Structures are given as structure tokens and as C-alpha cells.
């Protein structure tokens, strides 16, 4: 900083030069402080929106898990009624918080108890148990056709 005592010994040009240097230092500090504040604000904004996005994604996954089911790999013998020509679909479950994904080919291949071998649809329904409503009376949300 320029004091009145030091300025008394300087010429006008020297005083103006010192004053210019002092103003430049102050301007440089101010700009640096502004950059720092902007960076911290942008960082806080980014953290906020990241948290919002993660929370939204978690809530959407929880909502899907709780009430919707994705059913795929529908065998040809199970294509009856509204399932004719359907490859995969999302349906509303008749229960809350059950399994959200059903691979019907996998369900049909592992019978829980011996059933008449010729009745593949019956084996599928039996293996699904209380979750058989995803095939017997689906309420479609989204459908992918063959």
C-alpha cells in the first residue's frame, strides 16, 4: 500500500506506477476470489444435481420393483390370448415388492413337482405359483412385439 510518507519522496510518474501496481494486485486478488467462488458454487451445484439424479433413479427403481414386472422370453405355447405375438412386456403386478423380472423360458424348464409332461403351459403356471397372474391376466404398460 502506498502511504503519504512514501509518496512525498516520489515523483508523480513513480507514484502513478506504484498506484497502478497496487490496483492490479487488488484486481488480480478480486478476480482470483471470484473464480474461486464460482468454482465452489459450480461444485456445490454439481453435487446437488448429482444427488437429485441418484435419488430419482433409486426412487424409480424402487417404484418399478414394488409394482411392475418385466416379462420376457415367452415360450410359444404360452402365447395365448393377449400374449399372441408378444416378445416381452412390462405389466402391473397384482402384489407389492415381488420379483421384478421373469424369464419364462427359465421358469418352464425346471418343474417343482411332476406334472403331466404334455402340458407345458400347466408346468409354467405351476412353477410361477402365486406370480402366475403376470401370464394369466397381464395389465400391459409396455409391449415389444415379434
C-alpha positions as CSV (number, residue, x, y, z in Angstrom):
1,X,0.0,0.0,0.0
2,X,1.2,3.5,-0.7
3,X,1.4,5.7,2.3
4,X,1.5,9.5,2.3
5,X,5.0,9.5,3.8
6,X,6.4,7.3,1.0
7,X,4.5,9.2,-1.7
8,X,6.2,12.5,-0.6
9,X,9.6,11.2,-1.7
10,X,8.4,10.0,-5.2
11,X,7.9,11.8,-8.4
12,X,4.4,11.8,-10.0
13,X,5.3,9.1,-12.5
14,X,6.7,6.8,-9.8
15,X,3.6,7.4,-7.7
16,X,1.3,6.6,-10.6
17,X,3.3,3.5,-11.3
18,X,3.0,2.3,-7.7
19,X,-0.7,3.1,-7.7
20,X,-1.2,1.2,-10.9
21,X,0.7,-1.9,-9.5
22,X,-1.4,-1.7,-6.3
23,X,-4.7,-1.6,-8.3
24,X,-3.5,-4.5,-10.4
25,X,-2.7,-6.6,-7.3
26,X,-6.2,-5.8,-5.9
27,X,-7.8,-6.6,-9.2
28,X,-5.9,-9.8,-9.5
29,X,-6.9,-10.9,-6.0
30,X,-10.5,-10.0,-6.6
31,X,-10.6,-11.9,-9.9
32,X,-9.0,-14.9,-8.2
33,X,-11.5,-14.7,-5.4
34,X,-14.4,-14.5,-7.9
35,X,-13.0,-17.6,-9.8
36,X,-12.7,-19.5,-6.5
37,X,-16.3,-18.6,-5.5
38,X,-17.6,-19.6,-9.0
39,X,-15.8,-22.9,-8.8
40,X,-17.1,-23.7,-5.4
41,X,-20.7,-22.7,-6.5
42,X,-20.4,-24.9,-9.6
43,X,-19.1,-27.8,-7.5
44,X,-21.9,-27.4,-5.0
45,X,-24.5,-27.2,-7.8
46,X,-23.0,-30.3,-9.5
47,X,-23.1,-32.2,-6.2
48,X,-26.7,-31.2,-5.6
49,X,-27.9,-32.2,-9.0
50,X,-25.9,-35.5,-8.8
51,X,-27.7,-36.3,-5.6
52,X,-31.0,-35.4,-7.1
53,X,-30.4,-37.7,-10.1
54,X,-29.2,-40.6,-7.9
55,X,-32.2,-40.2,-5.6
56,X,-34.6,-40.0,-8.5
57,X,-33.1,-43.1,-10.0
58,X,-33.3,-45.0,-6.7
59,X,-36.9,-44.0,-6.3
60,X,-37.8,-45.0,-9.9
61,X,-36.1,-48.4,-9.3
62,X,-37.9,-48.9,-6.1
63,X,-41.2,-48.0,-7.7
64,X,-40.5,-50.4,-10.6
65,X,-39.5,-53.2,-8.2
66,X,-42.6,-52.6,-6.0
67,X,-45.3,-52.5,-8.6
68,X,-44.1,-53.5,-12.1
69,X,-42.7,-56.7,-13.6
70,X,-40.7,-57.2,-16.8
71,X,-41.6,-60.5,-18.5
72,X,-39.5,-61.8,-21.4
73,X,-38.6,-65.0,-23.3
74,X,-42.2,-66.0,-23.6
75,X,-42.4,-69.6,-25.0
76,X,-44.6,-70.3,-28.0
77,X,-47.0,-72.5,-26.0
78,X,-47.6,-69.6,-23.6
79,X,-48.7,-67.2,-26.3
80,X,-52.4,-67.3,-25.7
81,X,-55.0,-64.5,-25.7
82,X,-53.4,-61.1,-25.3
83,X,-49.9,-62.6,-25.4
84,X,-50.1,-63.6,-29.1
85,X,-47.1,-62.1,-30.9
86,X,-45.6,-60.6,-27.8
87,X,-41.9,-61.0,-27.2
88,X,-41.6,-59.1,-23.9
89,X,-43.7,-56.7,-21.8
90,X,-43.9,-54.7,-18.6
91,X,-47.0,-55.4,-16.6
92,X,-48.6,-54.2,-13.3
93,X,-48.2,-56.9,-10.6
94,X,-51.1,-57.9,-8.5
95,X,-48.8,-57.9,-5.5
96,X,-46.3,-55.5,-4.0
97,X,-42.5,-56.0,-3.8
98,X,-42.1,-59.3,-5.5
99,X,-39.6,-60.3,-8.2
100,X,-39.4,-57.6,-10.9
101,X,-38.1,-59.8,-13.7
102,X,-39.5,-63.0,-15.1
103,X,-37.7,-65.2,-17.7
104,X,-40.4,-67.5,-18.7
105,X,-38.2,-70.0,-20.6
106,X,-36.2,-70.5,-17.4
107,X,-39.4,-70.9,-15.3
108,X,-40.8,-73.5,-17.7
109,X,-37.7,-75.8,-17.7
110,X,-37.5,-76.6,-14.0
111,X,-40.7,-78.1,-12.7
112,X,-41.1,-78.1,-9.0
113,X,-43.2,-81.3,-8.9
114,X,-44.1,-83.9,-11.5
115,X,-46.9,-82.8,-13.8
116,X,-48.2,-84.3,-17.0
117,X,-45.3,-83.8,-19.4
118,X,-47.5,-82.9,-22.4
119,X,-48.9,-79.9,-20.5
120,X,-46.0,-77.4,-20.7
121,X,-48.3,-74.4,-20.0
122,X,-49.5,-76.1,-16.8
123,X,-45.9,-76.6,-15.7
124,X,-45.1,-73.0,-16.4
125,X,-48.2,-71.8,-14.3
126,X,-47.3,-74.2,-11.5
127,X,-43.7,-73.0,-11.4
128,X,-44.7,-69.4,-11.3
129,X,-47.0,-70.2,-8.4
130,X,-48.6,-67.0,-6.8
131,X,-46.9,-65.0,-9.6
132,X,-48.8,-66.7,-12.4
133,X,-51.0,-63.6,-12.8
134,X,-48.3,-62.0,-15.0
135,X,-49.2,-64.5,-17.6
136,X,-52.8,-65.4,-17.0
137,X,-54.2,-61.8,-16.9
138,X,-51.4,-59.2,-17.6
139,X,-52.1,-55.5,-17.4
140,X,-49.7,-54.1,-20.0
141,X,-47.7,-51.0,-19.5
142,X,-45.3,-51.6,-22.4
143,X,-45.2,-54.3,-25.1
144,X,-42.4,-55.4,-27.5
145,X,-44.0,-57.4,-30.3
146,X,-42.3,-60.1,-32.6
